[in-house]
């Protein structure tokens, strides 16, 4: 089975709350790591996402980074809330 990993950086201008993380993340840039596996047996390459993680500062007393698994939809919602807040648009209750 073939796995590919992609990396991207997202920036939150305000503290971010992502479902499943368990705490509010401070404003800043975060690396997002996505693992995808190749679905074999097809005539063209197709990948299925198997994990999405965010690298976030640990909330321990030592400066460290932890990798937290997040749902991509929850991450997208948090990014949308941050964008709306930057634009000064009131955030609909569904996105809070």
N, C-alpha and C positions, 0 to 999 in steps of 0.2 A: 504494500500500500504506500502510495506516495503522498507526502505531506508538504505543503508549502506554507511559509509564514510571511505575512506582510506586516509592515510597520508604518504608522502614520502618526502625526502629532496633531492634537487638538488643543485649542486654547479656550479657557473659561475666563471671562472678564470679571465674573462675580463668583463667590463661593458656590460650589455645585453639589447638588444632592442627586445621587444616582441610586435608583431602587436596587437593593441587594448589597450595597457597599456598607451600609450600617453607620455611616458618619458623613458629615459634610466635608467635601474636599475644598481646600483653599483655592482662590483664583490662581491661575497660572497655566503653564503648558504641560500637557500630559502625553506620554507615548501610549498609543493603542497598538496592541499586538493581536493579529488574527491568524489562527491556524485553520487551514482548509485541507481536506483530503480529496484525492483524485478518485472519481467514480470510474471504475474500470469496466471494460467491456463495451464501451460506446465507440462510435467511429470518429468522435471528436472529443477533445479534452473538456471535462466538466468537473468543477470543484464544488464541494459541499463544505460550508463553514462548520467547524466542530468546536471552536472555542474563540471567545473574544475576551481579552484581558486589558486592564489599564494599569500602568505603572504609577503608583501613588506614594507620596511620602508616608512612611510609617508613623503611627501615632505613639510610638514608644519614645523613651527618653534619649535613645541613641539615634543619630541621623542615619536613616536607612530608607530603602525603597522596598515596597512590597507589590507583588503582582496580584491583582484582584480580578476574579472572573466577573464579567458583567454581561447582561443581555444587551445585544446591539440595539434593540428597540428602546430600552431604557436609556442607553447612552445617547441615542438620537433625540429623545425627549429632553434630556438634560441640556444638550447643545441647543435645541430649539428654544428652551426657556431662557438660556443665557443670551441668545441672539435677540429675542424679544425684549429682554431687560435692557440690553445695550441700546436698542432702538427706542426705548422709552414707551413701548407698547405694554398695556396691562396684560398680564399673563392670564389666559383663561383658566378656570378652575380645573379643567381636565388635565392641564399641563403642570399644575402645582404639585 
